[in-house]
């Protein structure tokens, strides 16, 4: 881990973060304070969060079998290391929708972050800005999107070796300093939907990601057990609605009496939209944004992927909502190869669900994803170390893990060297028991 006289690559040597942690312990007696081993990280977060905060992040649909299927799918694919390849520099950079980013990692959209930390979405937005990685904001956020954009710009404006890699010269309604996307839950009221999309564009969110699988929350027993729905308690969760002029004009008085009015009418309203609605959503976003990408999130099937492209989507997210919606479903990594084979040459494929480590990112990329979304890991991190320090430690550790995996397995470039031939499938066996 010699930090001197290292060849300069397209992005920082993220692997040196391991050395930084070791040196801080040896020289200064400073230790991380919590584990980044995914299972221990989750356990440590449970000690810090309220039961409602922990279970909202950790609950799965039903028996949790889809969540397990996500992890088992990663376990069954094995990396084939290569010997004596020059990996003194690695190229982790990718181009997503016109944005050059330093690594194939996005912050996944996760709602009501204030139940994990008082500053809510401002925490991951700042860390994403520091790293130059795309931050995806949820419609169910507990901060107004304008405030999130401001903090993301503040962090993106302080240049460092990582966020300086980001490059984008396309249109952007808010003149954003870093890459940020917006995840949309569309309700039945088109005027409110248009208002939310317009606010997102004007605040610099230049890619729209429409979620298809959560018009109705899945059945999550561990949330049911404690009546865990923060929106109904009136403390957090209505910030996006309260800050929207169209919603407040129509429902402001109702919201005073019923704290669930925003979430019930405009987010998880239980009134599923169909393919017939998609052309209007795409057209409206393209009108607002001057043609910026529209991405469909929640694809688990080749036919649906082909339909999305046919109707004009610019990308898809292969995900089962991290196992939180349909119990007993396929693991997302199980269906990624067939979806990538069918449409990977036509569209951008992002992957989400069950990702915990650098090798997980490697495997998803090898099977056809252009980039990978990370969710629960940074949530547990921000809970463990009171905000930015924990979130930052988890994400820098993940970058180091991916960089080191590339180095020691003999693969230099995520774009040129990682393919299905880098993996071998093992259909038998079961995951080791948890620590």
Order of alpha helices (4+ residues) and beta strands (2+ residues): alpha-alpha-alpha-alpha-beta-beta-beta-beta-alpha-beta-alpha-beta-alpha-beta-alpha-alpha-alpha-alpha-alpha-beta-alpha-beta-alpha-beta-alpha-beta-alpha-alpha-beta
